[in-house]
Amino acid sequence: MKSKAFTLVELVAVMVILGILVAVAAPKFLETNGEAVDSTLRENLRVLRDSIERYAAANGGALPGDDGTEADLKSDLRPFLRKFPANPINDSDSVFVQSSGASFTAERSGGYGWLYDAKTGDIRINSGRTAEDGATPFVGL
């Protein structure tokens, strides 16, 4: 009578093949995931900067968020955005609003997703991380 089960050699061969496939596919998947985060971040920055420019054009050059608060900035931009985008690196849509005009020199703590200067209209991400290419610092984007 013949058994309908797999032999140990057949099972080991299948495991080796699956291991090789995972070893080849995993690095490619991880690289693609990082590129997707980078792409999402750049697109969110483009949308935010575009909405700031559209607000300024509609309001005689005045910049949004002139009260220096996050609520004021989001209120001013609401007509130009469907939803305020989150920073995909720390998944936060909160904004640290600076009204001094000084340049941003370091990442802010407190869970902020974005850094915004109400005097210059400059908006940046709140992260010291660099892009997947290793050369593009997001802090300067």
N, CA, C and O atoms as CSV, one atom per row, in Angstrom:
chain,resi,resn,atom,element,x,y,z
A,1,MET,N,N,0.836,-1.165,0.000
A,1,MET,CA,C,0.000,0.000,0.000
A,1,MET,C,C,0.892,1.242,0.000
A,1,MET,O,O,1.840,1.341,0.779
A,2,LYS,N,N,0.576,2.178,-0.877
A,2,LYS,CA,C,1.392,3.368,-1.057
A,2,LYS,C,C,0.821,4.518,-0.222
A,2,LYS,O,O,-0.387,4.754,-0.220
A,3,SER,N,N,1.702,5.229,0.485
A,3,SER,CA,C,1.283,6.355,1.338
A,3,SER,C,C,1.138,7.611,0.490
A,3,SER,O,O,1.851,7.782,-0.499
A,4,LYS,N,N,0.198,8.505,0.881
A,4,LYS,CA,C,-0.030,9.750,0.147
A,4,LYS,C,C,0.576,10.946,0.886
A,4,LYS,O,O,0.058,12.055,0.758
A,5,ALA,N,N,1.610,10.767,1.622
A,5,ALA,CA,C,2.257,11.840,2.384
A,5,ALA,C,C,3.550,12.266,1.694
A,5,ALA,O,O,4.114,11.541,0.875
A,6,PHE,N,N,4.002,13.484,2.059
A,6,PHE,CA,C,5.272,13.975,1.535
A,6,PHE,C,C,6.420,13.381,2.328
A,6,PHE,O,O,6.279,13.117,3.522
A,7,THR,N,N,7.550,13.170,1.680
A,7,THR,CA,C,8.725,12.679,2.383
A,7,THR,C,C,9.454,13.857,3.015
A,7,THR,O,O,9.216,15.007,2.647
A,8,LEU,N,N,10.306,13.585,3.929
A,8,LEU,CA,C,11.080,14.634,4.606
A,8,LEU,C,C,11.959,15.382,3.611
A,8,LEU,O,O,12.127,16.595,3.736
A,9,VAL,N,N,12.511,14.701,2.647
A,9,VAL,CA,C,13.363,15.326,1.636
A,9,VAL,C,C,12.549,16.314,0.797
A,9,VAL,O,O,13.036,17.403,0.493
A,10,GLU,N,N,11.341,15.963,0.427
A,10,GLU,CA,C,10.489,16.867,-0.348
A,10,GLU,C,C,10.147,18.124,0.461
A,10,GLU,O,O,10.173,19.231,-0.077
A,11,LEU,N,N,9.835,17.961,1.722
A,11,LEU,CA,C,9.511,19.106,2.575
A,11,LEU,C,C,10.717,20.031,2.751
A,11,LEU,O,O,10.561,21.251,2.719
A,12,VAL,N,N,11.894,19.480,2.933
A,12,VAL,CA,C,13.103,20.290,3.080
A,12,VAL,C,C,13.399,21.044,1.784
A,12,VAL,O,O,13.792,22.210,1.820
A,13,ALA,N,N,13.216,20.392,0.659
A,13,ALA,CA,C,13.455,21.046,-0.635
A,13,ALA,C,C,12.504,22.238,-0.813
A,13,ALA,O,O,12.929,23.296,-1.277
A,14,VAL,N,N,11.245,22.082,-0.458
A,14,VAL,CA,C,10.278,23.174,-0.566
A,14,VAL,C,C,10.668,24.315,0.375
A,14,VAL,O,O,10.580,25.482,-0.007
A,15,MET,N,N,11.093,24.000,1.583
A,15,MET,CA,C,11.502,25.037,2.545
A,15,MET,C,C,12.726,25.805,2.041
A,15,MET,O,O,12.797,27.022,2.210
A,16,VAL,N,N,13.662,25.135,1.444
A,16,VAL,CA,C,14.854,25.791,0.901
A,16,VAL,C,C,14.459,26.738,-0.237
A,16,VAL,O,O,14.951,27.864,-0.302
A,17,ILE,N,N,13.591,26.297,-1.114
A,17,ILE,CA,C,13.146,27.145,-2.225
A,17,ILE,C,C,12.408,28.370,-1.696
A,17,ILE,O,O,12.649,29.481,-2.168
A,18,LEU,N,N,11.524,28.191,-0.737
A,18,LEU,CA,C,10.811,29.329,-0.144
A,18,LEU,C,C,11.776,30.291,0.548
A,18,LEU,O,O,11.607,31.508,0.463
A,19,GLY,N,N,12.774,29.758,1.224
A,19,GLY,CA,C,13.775,30.602,1.876
A,19,GLY,C,C,14.548,31.452,0.882
A,19,GLY,O,O,14.817,32.626,1.137
A,20,ILE,N,N,14.901,30.867,-0.237
A,20,ILE,CA,C,15.616,31.609,-1.283
A,20,ILE,C,C,14.731,32.713,-1.842
A,20,ILE,O,O,15.195,33.838,-2.031
A,21,LEU,N,N,13.471,32.413,-2.107
A,21,LEU,CA,C,12.540,33.425,-2.622
A,21,LEU,C,C,12.371,34.584,-1.645
A,21,LEU,O,O,12.352,35.743,-2.061
A,22,VAL,N,N,12.249,34.290,-0.357
A,22,VAL,CA,C,12.114,35.346,0.653
A,22,VAL,C,C,13.389,36.181,0.721
A,22,VAL,O,O,13.324,37.405,0.835
A,23,ALA,N,N,14.527,35.537,0.652
A,23,ALA,CA,C,15.800,36.265,0.718
A,23,ALA,C,C,15.971,37.211,-0.462
A,23,ALA,O,O,16.578,38.273,-0.319
A,24,VAL,N,N,15.450,36.845,-1.612
A,24,VAL,CA,C,15.544,37.695,-2.798
A,24,VAL,C,C,14.499,38.806,-2.760
A,24,VAL,O,O,14.793,39.943,-3.128
A,25,ALA,N,N,13.292,38.491,-2.323
A,25,ALA,CA,C,12.179,39.448,-2.386
A,25,ALA,C,C,12.169,40.450,-1.237
A,25,ALA,O,O,11.778,41.598,-1.445
A,26,ALA,N,N,12.578,40.067,-0.050
A,26,ALA,CA,C,12.476,40.945,1.130
A,26,ALA,C,C,13.239,42.258,0.974
A,26,ALA,O,O,12.658,43.309,1.245
A,27,PRO,N,N,14.495,42.264,0.559
A,27,PRO,CA,C,15.188,43.552,0.421
A,27,PRO,C,C,14.527,44.474,-0.605
A,27,PRO,O,O,14.484,45.688,-0.408
A,28,LYS,N,N,14.027,43.919,-1.671
A,28,LYS,CA,C,13.359,44.733,-2.687
A,28,LYS,C,C,12.089,45.350,-2.115
A,28,LYS,O,O,11.794,46.517,-2.373
A,29,PHE,N,N,11.341,44.579,-1.346
A,29,PHE,CA,C,10.118,45.089,-0.728
A,29,PHE,C,C,10.440,46.197,0.260
A,29,PHE,O,O,9.768,47.229,0.261
A,30,LEU,N,N,11.445,46.012,1.094
A,30,LEU,CA,C,11.802,47.017,2.091
A,30,LEU,C,C,12.267,48.308,1.424
A,30,LEU,O,O,11.940,49.397,1.896
A,31,GLU,N,N,13.024,48.202,0.339
A,31,GLU,CA,C,13.485,49.377,-0.395
A,31,GLU,C,C,12.302,50.128,-1.004
A,31,GLU,O,O,12.263,51.358,-0.979
A,32,THR,N,N,11.361,49.403,-1.536
A,32,THR,CA,C,10.174,50.015,-2.134
A,32,THR,C,C,9.346,50.724,-1.079
A,32,THR,O,O,8.788,51.789,-1.343
A,33,ASN,N,N,9.260,50.157,0.098
A,33,ASN,CA,C,8.504,50.776,1.173
A,33,ASN,C,C,9.113,52.124,1.562
A,33,ASN,O,O,8.382,53.096,1.755
A,34,GLY,N,N,10.417,52.192,1.676
A,34,GLY,CA,C,11.085,53.458,1.997
A,34,GLY,C,C,10.894,54.498,0.905
A,34,GLY,O,O,10.698,55.678,1.195
A,35,GLU,N,N,10.951,54.068,-0.339
A,35,GLU,CA,C,10.724,54.991,-1.455
A,35,GLU,C,C,9.294,55.510,-1.449
A,35,GLU,O,O,9.052,56.662,-1.810
A,36,ALA,N,N,8.343,54.672,-1.043
A,36,ALA,CA,C,6.943,55.099,-0.978
A,36,ALA,C,C,6.753,56.165,0.099
A,36,ALA,O,O,6.018,57.130,-0.112
A,37,VAL,N,N,7.400,56.004,1.236
A,37,VAL,CA,C,7.318,57.011,2.299
A,37,VAL,C,C,7.921,58.328,1.809
A,37,VAL,O,O,7.352,59.397,2.030
A,38,ASP,N,N,9.068,58.246,1.147
A,38,ASP,CA,C,9.708,59.451,0.613
A,38,ASP,C,C,8.801,60.161,-0.389
A,38,ASP,O,O,8.652,61.382,-0.352
A,39,SER,N,N,8.203,59.387,-1.273
A,39,SER,CA,C,7.327,59.957,-2.288
A,39,SER,C,C,6.096,60.609,-1.655
A,39,SER,O,O,5.692,61.698,-2.061
A,40,THR,N,N,5.509,59.952,-0.675
A,40,THR,CA,C,4.355,60.508,0.026
A,40,THR,C,C,4.719,61.796,0.733
A,40,THR,O,O,3.951,62.758,0.712
A,41,LEU,N,N,5.875,61.823,1.353
A,41,LEU,CA,C,6.322,63.017,2.056
A,41,LEU,C,C,6.508,64.181,1.098
A,41,LEU,O,O,6.057,65.292,1.375
A,42,ARG,N,N,7.162,63.939,-0.014
A,42,ARG,CA,C,7.369,65.011,-0.998
A,42,ARG,C,C,6.038,65.535,-1.547
A,42,ARG,O,O,5.872,66.738,-1.744
A,43,GLU,N,N,5.102,64.631,-1.788
A,43,GLU,CA,C,3.792,65.042,-2.302
A,43,GLU,C,C,3.031,65.853,-1.250
A,43,GLU,O,O,2.414,66.864,-1.584
A,44,ASN,N,N,3.067,65.426,0.011
A,44,ASN,CA,C,2.399,66.177,1.073
A,44,ASN,C,C,3.001,67.569,1.237
A,44,ASN,O,O,2.273,68.539,1.452
A,45,LEU,N,N,4.315,67.672,1.137
A,45,LEU,CA,C,4.959,68.985,1.198
A,45,LEU,C,C,4.532,69.858,0.024
A,45,LEU,O,O,4.279,71.051,0.193
A,46,ARG,N,N,4.451,69.261,-1.169
A,46,ARG,CA,C,4.020,70.021,-2.339
A,46,ARG,C,C,2.601,70.540,-2.160
A,46,ARG,O,O,2.313,71.690,-2.494
A,47,VAL,N,N,1.718,69.707,-1.641
A,47,VAL,CA,C,0.326,70.109,-1.420
A,47,VAL,C,C,0.255,71.242,-0.402
A,47,VAL,O,O,-0.468,72.217,-0.611
A,48,LEU,N,N,0.998,71.122,0.696
A,48,LEU,CA,C,0.987,72.173,1.721
A,48,LEU,C,C,1.543,73.482,1.183
A,48,LEU,O,O,0.963,74.545,1.404
A,49,ARG,N,N,2.660,73.409,0.480
A,49,ARG,CA,C,3.260,74.639,-0.062
A,49,ARG,C,C,2.359,75.289,-1.108
A,49,ARG,O,O,2.261,76.513,-1.190
A,50,ASP,N,N,1.713,74.456,-1.896
A,50,ASP,CA,C,0.783,74.986,-2.892
A,50,ASP,C,C,-0.399,75.678,-2.214
A,50,ASP,O,O,-0.830,76.743,-2.657
A,51,SER,N,N,-0.921,75.088,-1.152
A,51,SER,CA,C,-2.055,75.711,-0.455
A,51,SER,C,C,-1.641,77.023,0.213
A,51,SER,O,O,-2.436,77.961,0.273
A,52,ILE,N,N,-0.421,77.099,0.708
A,52,ILE,CA,C,0.076,78.353,1.298
A,52,ILE,C,C,0.178,79.423,0.215
A,52,ILE,O,O,-0.207,80.571,0.437
A,53,GLU,N,N,0.694,79.052,-0.951
A,53,GLU,CA,C,0.792,80.011,-2.064
A,53,GLU,C,C,-0.580,80.455,-2.541
A,53,GLU,O,O,-0.783,81.633,-2.838
A,54,ARG,N,N,-1.523,79.527,-2.619
A,54,ARG,CA,C,-2.877,79.882,-3.048
A,54,ARG,C,C,-3.554,80.805,-2.034
A,54,ARG,O,O,-4.267,81.734,-2.415
A,55,TYR,N,N,-3.331,80.549,-0.744
A,55,TYR,CA,C,-3.882,81.436,0.287
A,55,TYR,C,C,-3.306,82.844,0.120
A,55,TYR,O,O,-4.041,83.831,0.136
A,56,ALA,N,N,-1.985,82.924,-0.041
A,56,ALA,CA,C,-1.331,84.233,-0.179
A,56,ALA,C,C,-1.843,84.967,-1.425
A,56,ALA,O,O,-2.059,86.178,-1.382
A,57,ALA,N,N,-2.037,84.248,-2.523
A,57,ALA,CA,C,-2.535,84.879,-3.748
A,57,ALA,C,C,-3.955,85.410,-3.559
A,57,ALA,O,O,-4.306,86.464,-4.089
A,58,ALA,N,N,-4.759,84.682,-2.808
A,58,ALA,CA,C,-6.152,85.094,-2.587
A,58,ALA,C,C,-6.280,86.189,-1.537
A,58,ALA,O,O,-7.333,86.820,-1.437
A,59,ASN,N,N,-5.234,86.429,-0.752
A,59,ASN,CA,C,-5.304,87.386,0.355
A,59,ASN,C,C,-4.261,88.490,0.236
A,59,ASN,O,O,-3.733,88.959,1.244
A,60,GLY,N,N,-3.970,88.897,-0.971
A,60,GLY,CA,C,-3.081,90.032,-1.194
A,60,GLY,C,C,-1.668,89.855,-0.678
A,60,GLY,O,O,-1.035,90.827,-0.266
A,61,GLY,N,N,-1.164,88.639,-0.692
A,61,GLY,CA,C,0.203,88.373,-0.265
A,61,GLY,C,C,0.349,88.031,1.205
A,61,GLY,O,O,1.437,87.656,1.641
A,62,ALA,N,N,-0.728,88.153,1.984
A,62,ALA,CA,C,-0.659,87.792,3.409
A,62,ALA,C,C,-0.504,86.287,3.546
A,62,ALA,O,O,-1.105,85.523,2.791
A,63,LEU,N,N,0.294,85.867,4.499
A,63,LEU,CA,C,0.530,84.443,4.719
A,63,LEU,C,C,-0.461,83.890,5.730
A,63,LEU,O,O,-0.919,84.620,6.609
A,64,PRO,N,N,-0.800,82.603,5.618
A,64,PRO,CA,C,-1.713,81.995,6.588
A,64,PRO,C,C,-1.041,81.828,7.949
A,64,PRO,O,O,0.185,81.843,8.053
A,65,GLY,N,N,-1.846,81.672,8.975
A,65,GLY,CA,C,-1.314,81.412,10.311
A,65,GLY,C,C,-0.673,82.607,10.965
A,65,GLY,O,O,0.236,82.448,11.780
A,66,ASP,N,N,-1.127,83.817,10.628
A,66,ASP,CA,C,-0.482,85.019,11.159
A,66,ASP,C,C,-0.709,85.218,12.659
A,66,ASP,O,O,-0.022,86.032,13.277
A,67,ASP,N,N,-1.660,84.490,13.258
A,67,ASP,CA,C,-1.848,84.559,14.717
A,67,ASP,C,C,-0.788,83.744,15.458
A,67,ASP,O,O,-0.640,83.871,16.674
A,68,GLY,N,N,-0.062,82.921,14.735
A,68,GLY,CA,C,1.006,82.124,15.345
A,68,GLY,C,C,0.520,80.861,16.023
A,68,GLY,O,O,1.228,80.296,16.857
A,69,THR,N,N,-0.685,80.406,15.679
A,69,THR,CA,C,-1.199,79.174,16.284
A,69,THR,C,C,-1.493,78.143,15.211
A,69,THR,O,O,-1.750,78.478,14.054
A,70,GLU,N,N,-1.450,76.893,15.614
A,70,GLU,CA,C,-1.753,75.792,14.702
A,70,GLU,C,C,-3.206,75.883,14.231
A,70,GLU,O,O,-3.492,75.678,13.051
A,71,ALA,N,N,-4.118,76.188,15.148
A,71,ALA,CA,C,-5.536,76.270,14.793
A,71,ALA,C,C,-5.779,77.351,13.739
A,71,ALA,O,O,-6.569,77.147,12.818
A,72,ASP,N,N,-5.114,78.489,13.864
A,72,ASP,CA,C,-5.269,79.573,12.893
A,72,ASP,C,C,-4.734,79.158,11.518
A,72,ASP,O,O,-5.367,79.426,10.497
A,73,LEU,N,N,-3.575,78.509,11.497
A,73,LEU,CA,C,-2.998,78.047,10.228
A,73,LEU,C,C,-3.944,77.075,9.532
A,73,LEU,O,O,-4.232,77.229,8.345
A,74,LYS,N,N,-4.425,76.077,10.264
A,74,LYS,CA,C,-5.309,75.078,9.666
A,74,LYS,C,C,-6.629,75.708,9.223
A,74,LYS,O,O,-7.186,75.324,8.195
A,75,SER,N,N,-7.122,76.660,9.984
A,75,SER,CA,C,-8.355,77.357,9.618
A,75,SER,C,C,-8.169,78.166,8.329
A,75,SER,O,O,-9.032,78.165,7.451
A,76,ASP,N,N,-7.029,78.853,8.235
A,76,ASP,CA,C,-6.747,79.639,7.032
A,76,ASP,C,C,-6.614,78.758,5.788
A,76,ASP,O,O,-7.041,79.148,4.701
A,77,LEU,N,N,-6.023,77.571,5.947
A,77,LEU,CA,C,-5.773,76.693,4.797
A,77,LEU,C,C,-6.948,75.774,4.469
A,77,LEU,O,O,-6.946,75.129,3.420
A,78,ARG,N,N,-7.937,75.703,5.336
A,78,ARG,CA,C,-9.062,74.786,5.131
A,78,ARG,C,C,-9.728,74.933,3.753
A,78,ARG,O,O,-10.049,73.915,3.141
A,79,PRO,N,N,-9.948,76.142,3.242
A,79,PRO,CA,C,-10.564,76.243,1.914
A,79,PRO,C,C,-9.686,75.709,0.766
A,79,PRO,O,O,-10.180,75.463,-0.334
A,80,PHE,N,N,-8.401,75.534,1.028
A,80,PHE,CA,C,-7.467,75.117,-0.024
A,80,PHE,C,C,-7.022,73.660,0.107
A,80,PHE,O,O,-6.282,73.158,-0.739
A,81,LEU,N,N,-7.472,72.981,1.165
A,81,LEU,CA,C,-7.103,71.583,1.410
A,81,LEU,C,C,-8.349,70.766,1.724
A,81,LEU,O,O,-9.238,71.243,2.430
A,82,ARG,N,N,-8.425,69.557,1.215
A,82,ARG,CA,C,-9.508,68.658,1.639
A,82,ARG,C,C,-9.271,68.210,3.072
A,82,ARG,O,O,-10.177,68.213,3.905
A,83,LYS,N,N,-8.040,67.829,3.333
A,83,LYS,CA,C,-7.651,67.353,4.662
A,83,LYS,C,C,-6.206,67.745,4.866
A,83,LYS,O,O,-5.392,67.621,3.950
A,84,PHE,N,N,-5.876,68.216,6.054
A,84,PHE,CA,C,-4.497,68.592,6.339
A,84,PHE,C,C,-3.663,67.307,6.357
A,84,PHE,O,O,-3.947,66.404,7.145
A,85,PRO,N,N,-2.639,67.210,5.502
A,85,PRO,CA,C,-1.892,65.948,5.396
A,85,PRO,C,C,-0.990,65.691,6.602
A,85,PRO,O,O,-0.496,66.614,7.250
A,86,ALA,N,N,-0.798,64.422,6.873
A,86,ALA,CA,C,0.088,64.010,7.957
A,86,ALA,C,C,1.498,63.801,7.423
A,86,ALA,O,O,1.693,63.494,6.246
A,87,ASN,N,N,2.463,63.968,8.292
A,87,ASN,CA,C,3.849,63.646,7.982
A,87,ASN,C,C,3.962,62.120,8.035
A,87,ASN,O,O,3.750,61.543,9.102
A,88,PRO,N,N,4.286,61.444,6.930
A,88,PRO,CA,C,4.301,59.982,6.932
A,88,PRO,C,C,5.430,59.367,7.763
A,88,PRO,O,O,5.415,58.164,8.024
A,89,ILE,N,N,6.381,60.156,8.169
A,89,ILE,CA,C,7.471,59.610,8.978
A,89,ILE,C,C,7.023,59.408,10.424
A,89,ILE,O,O,7.296,58.367,11.020
A,90,ASN,N,N,6.328,60.412,10.994
A,90,ASN,CA,C,5.869,60.252,12.372
A,90,ASN,C,C,4.345,60.230,12.477
A,90,ASN,O,O,3.799,60.241,13.580
A,91,ASP,N,N,3.660,60.200,11.338
A,91,ASP,CA,C,2.209,60.058,11.250
A,91,ASP,C,C,1.465,61.102,12.087
A,91,ASP,O,O,0.486,60.785,12.762
A,92,SER,N,N,1.934,62.328,12.035
A,92,SER,CA,C,1.294,63.409,12.776
A,92,SER,C,C,0.951,64.554,11.827
A,92,SER,O,O,1.744,64.913,10.957
A,93,ASP,N,N,-0.246,65.122,12.007
A,93,ASP,CA,C,-0.627,66.276,11.195
A,93,ASP,C,C,-0.564,67.566,12.006
A,93,ASP,O,O,-1.041,68.606,11.552
A,94,SER,N,N,0.021,67.509,13.205
A,94,SER,CA,C,0.141,68.710,14.015
A,94,SER,C,C,1.273,69.597,13.481
A,94,SER,O,O,2.207,69.119,12.838
A,95,VAL,N,N,1.163,70.899,13.763
A,95,VAL,CA,C,2.100,71.866,13.207
A,95,VAL,C,C,2.685,72.720,14.324
A,95,VAL,O,O,1.950,73.264,15.148
A,96,PHE,N,N,3.996,72.834,14.350
A,96,PHE,CA,C,4.648,73.806,15.227
A,96,PHE,C,C,4.749,75.091,14.427
A,96,PHE,O,O,5.468,75.153,13.429
A,97,VAL,N,N,4.021,76.132,14.868
A,97,VAL,CA,C,4.013,77.400,14.159
A,97,VAL,C,C,4.988,78.342,14.845
A,97,VAL,O,O,4.870,78.630,16.036
A,98,GLN,N,N,5.934,78.803,14.084
A,98,GLN,CA,C,6.940,79.751,14.581
A,98,GLN,C,C,6.649,81.100,13.943
A,98,GLN,O,O,6.400,81.178,12.740
A,99,SER,N,N,6.678,82.149,14.730
A,99,SER,CA,C,6.372,83.460,14.158
A,99,SER,C,C,7.540,84.433,14.263
A,99,SER,O,O,7.355,85.645,14.150
A,100,SER,N,N,8.742,83.903,14.481
A,100,SER,CA,C,9.906,84.776,14.669
A,100,SER,C,C,10.651,85.084,13.379
A,100,SER,O,O,11.365,86.085,13.315
A,101,GLY,N,N,10.509,84.258,12.353
A,101,GLY,CA,C,11.253,84.454,11.122
A,101,GLY,C,C,12.643,83.846,11.164
A,101,GLY,O,O,13.348,83.864,10.155
A,102,ALA,N,N,13.061,83.301,12.318
A,102,ALA,CA,C,14.368,82.646,12.421
A,102,ALA,C,C,14.313,81.310,11.695
A,102,ALA,O,O,13.250,80.698,11.603
A,103,SER,N,N,15.442,80.856,11.184
A,103,SER,CA,C,15.449,79.597,10.445
A,103,SER,C,C,15.303,78.422,11.406
A,103,SER,O,O,15.711,78.493,12.565
A,104,PHE,N,N,14.715,77.344,10.901
A,104,PHE,CA,C,14.606,76.124,11.683
A,104,PHE,C,C,15.957,75.450,11.678
A,104,PHE,O,O,16.518,75.184,10.615
A,105,THR,N,N,16.480,75.172,12.844
A,105,THR,CA,C,17.807,74.576,12.895
A,105,THR,C,C,17.779,73.132,13.355
A,105,THR,O,O,18.728,72.392,13.096
A,106,ALA,N,N,16.731,72.712,14.023
A,106,ALA,CA,C,16.716,71.347,14.534
A,106,ALA,C,C,15.287,70.835,14.600
A,106,ALA,O,O,14.323,71.597,14.523
A,107,GLU,N,N,15.185,69.556,14.742
A,107,GLU,CA,C,13.893,68.901,14.880
A,107,GLU,C,C,13.261,69.322,16.203
A,107,GLU,O,O,13.956,69.446,17.212
A,108,ARG,N,N,11.965,69.537,16.204
A,108,ARG,CA,C,11.229,69.897,17.414
A,108,ARG,C,C,10.616,68.641,18.011
A,108,ARG,O,O,10.194,67.739,17.286
A,109,SER,N,N,10.570,68.588,19.310
A,109,SER,CA,C,9.915,67.458,19.953
A,109,SER,C,C,8.437,67.789,20.129
A,109,SER,O,O,7.977,68.833,19.668
A,110,GLY,N,N,7.707,66.925,20.778
A,110,GLY,CA,C,6.308,67.183,21.057
A,110,GLY,C,C,5.358,66.561,20.053
A,110,GLY,O,O,4.168,66.878,20.066
A,111,GLY,N,N,5.838,65.693,19.191
A,111,GLY,CA,C,4.960,64.998,18.271
A,111,GLY,C,C,4.514,65.813,17.078
A,111,GLY,O,O,3.587,65.411,16.375
A,112,TYR,N,N,5.145,66.944,16.830
A,112,TYR,CA,C,4.761,67.746,15.680
A,112,TYR,C,C,5.151,67.045,14.386
A,112,TYR,O,O,6.227,66.455,14.282
A,113,GLY,N,N,4.251,67.121,13.393
A,113,GLY,CA,C,4.551,66.539,12.092
A,113,GLY,C,C,5.199,67.547,11.159
A,113,GLY,O,O,5.987,67.182,10.287
A,114,TRP,N,N,4.858,68.838,11.351
A,114,TRP,CA,C,5.336,69.880,10.453
A,114,TRP,C,C,5.863,71.067,11.240
A,114,TRP,O,O,5.449,71.308,12.374
A,115,LEU,N,N,6.772,71.802,10.634
A,115,LEU,CA,C,7.287,73.059,11.180
A,115,LEU,C,C,6.907,74.158,10.195
A,115,LEU,O,O,7.184,74.045,9.001
A,116,TYR,N,N,6.272,75.226,10.693
A,116,TYR,CA,C,5.820,76.300,9.808
A,116,TYR,C,C,6.269,77.643,10.361
A,116,TYR,O,O,6.128,77.913,11.553
A,117,ASP,N,N,6.810,78.480,9.488
A,117,ASP,CA,C,7.214,79.825,9.870
A,117,ASP,C,C,6.191,80.807,9.311
A,117,ASP,O,O,6.097,80.982,8.096
A,118,ALA,N,N,5.432,81.443,10.183
A,118,ALA,CA,C,4.359,82.348,9.775
A,118,ALA,C,C,4.884,83.642,9.154
A,118,ALA,O,O,4.140,84.339,8.465
A,119,LYS,N,N,6.142,83.969,9.386
A,119,LYS,CA,C,6.716,85.192,8.803
A,119,LYS,C,C,7.182,84.991,7.363
A,119,LYS,O,O,7.070,85.894,6.533
A,120,THR,N,N,7.706,83.799,7.073
A,120,THR,CA,C,8.266,83.541,5.751
A,120,THR,C,C,7.393,82.617,4.893
A,120,THR,O,O,7.563,82.566,3.675
A,121,GLY,N,N,6.462,81.889,5.518
A,121,GLY,CA,C,5.639,80.929,4.794
A,121,GLY,C,C,6.352,79.612,4.547
A,121,GLY,O,O,5.852,78.776,3.794
A,122,ASP,N,N,7.507,79.408,5.163
A,122,ASP,CA,C,8.303,78.191,4.990
A,122,ASP,C,C,7.680,77.061,5.801
A,122,ASP,O,O,7.427,77.222,6.995
A,123,ILE,N,N,7.432,75.922,5.165
A,123,ILE,CA,C,6.935,74.749,5.877
A,123,ILE,C,C,7.872,73.584,5.606
A,123,ILE,O,O,8.294,73.359,4.472
A,124,ARG,N,N,8.189,72.850,6.660
A,124,ARG,CA,C,9.128,71.730,6.564
A,124,ARG,C,C,8.621,70.574,7.397
A,124,ARG,O,O,7.697,70.728,8.195
A,125,ILE,N,N,9.230,69.412,7.208
A,125,ILE,CA,C,8.864,68.270,8.033
A,125,ILE,C,C,9.597,68.369,9.360
A,125,ILE,O,O,10.618,69.048,9.469
A,126,ASN,N,N,9.074,67.697,10.353
A,126,ASN,CA,C,9.703,67.659,11.661
A,126,ASN,C,C,10.438,66.328,11.799
A,126,ASN,O,O,9.964,65.407,12.464
A,127,SER,N,N,11.591,66.246,11.166
A,127,SER,CA,C,12.374,65.020,11.219
A,127,SER,C,C,13.807,65.307,10.814
A,127,SER,O,O,14.065,66.119,9.925
A,128,GLY,N,N,14.722,64.644,11.465
A,128,GLY,CA,C,16.117,64.740,11.078
A,128,GLY,C,C,16.496,63.646,10.099
A,128,GLY,O,O,17.667,63.512,9.743
A,129,ARG,N,N,15.527,62.867,9.661
A,129,ARG,CA,C,15.753,61.732,8.771
A,129,ARG,C,C,16.144,62.201,7.369
A,129,ARG,O,O,15.739,63.270,6.915
A,130,THR,N,N,16.942,61.370,6.701
A,130,THR,CA,C,17.280,61.653,5.308
A,130,THR,C,C,16.478,60.718,4.411
A,130,THR,O,O,15.943,59.708,4.868
A,131,ALA,N,N,16.404,61.058,3.159
A,131,ALA,CA,C,15.669,60.249,2.190
A,131,ALA,C,C,16.353,58.911,1.985
A,131,ALA,O,O,17.496,58.715,2.399
A,132,GLU,N,N,15.645,57.995,1.343
A,132,GLU,CA,C,16.185,56.661,1.101
A,132,GLU,C,C,17.470,56.696,0.282
A,132,GLU,O,O,18.291,55.785,0.392
A,133,ASP,N,N,17.661,57.730,-0.537
A,133,ASP,CA,C,18.893,57.814,-1.321
A,133,ASP,C,C,20.087,58.168,-0.448
A,133,ASP,O,O,21.225,58.112,-0.912
A,134,GLY,N,N,19.846,58.536,0.825
A,134,GLY,CA,C,20.907,58.837,1.765
A,134,GLY,C,C,21.511,60.209,1.589
A,134,GLY,O,O,22.351,60.609,2.395
A,135,ALA,N,N,21.121,60.941,0.576
A,135,ALA,CA,C,21.740,62.222,0.290
A,135,ALA,C,C,20.806,63.405,0.534
A,135,ALA,O,O,21.274,64.521,0.759
A,136,THR,N,N,19.508,63.180,0.494
A,136,THR,CA,C,18.558,64.284,0.606
A,136,THR,C,C,18.090,64.428,2.041
A,136,THR,O,O,17.335,63.586,2.527
A,137,PRO,N,N,18.519,65.473,2.730
A,137,PRO,CA,C,17.995,65.661,4.094
A,137,PRO,C,C,16.598,66.256,4.016
A,137,PRO,O,O,16.407,67.308,3.405
A,138,PHE,N,N,15.624,65.599,4.627
A,138,PHE,CA,C,14.259,66.080,4.568
A,138,PHE,C,C,14.088,67.391,5.321
A,138,PHE,O,O,13.183,68.170,5.019
A,139,VAL,N,N,14.950,67.637,6.296
A,139,VAL,CA,C,14.823,68.869,7.066
A,139,VAL,C,C,14.870,70.097,6.149
A,139,VAL,O,O,14.232,71.109,6.438
A,140,GLY,N,N,15.611,70.013,5.064
A,140,GLY,CA,C,15.711,71.157,4.161
A,140,GLY,C,C,14.653,71.207,3.078
A,140,GLY,O,O,14.614,72.167,2.308
A,141,LEU,N,N,13.806,70.218,2.997
A,141,LEU,CA,C,12.791,70.218,1.940
A,141,LEU,C,C,11.717,71.232,2.215
A,141,LEU,O,O,10.780,71.368,1.427
